[in-house]
Amino acid sequence: VLRDDFRQPPGDVVVAAGEPAVLECVPPRGHPEPSISWKKNGVRLSDKDEHLTIRGGKLMVAGTRKSDAGIYVCVATNVVGERDSEPAELVVF
């Protein structure tokens, strides 16, 4: 089972360059419990990037750079399939 509705989709975030940014996402209910990954501008983010931390449903960006700005989507995945959240924009000024 994987429902369609995200319990908390990510919201737009505006930060100053150098500040940390956090995008939060609570995935839809599912069985098994869905895992979460993130896409930026349609490309899946790697958790190998030290600059980013993905923990639970949170995407944390340490020391935001101009290049981090973009459209982020939270992706919930389990054996049934994938669901994308509504997009959220990260604005870096």
Secondary structure, 3 states (H helix, E strand, C coil): CECCCCCECCCCEEECCCCCEEEECECCCECCCCEEEEEECCEECCCCCCCEEEECCEEEECCCCHHHCEEEEEEEEECCEEEECCCEEEEEC
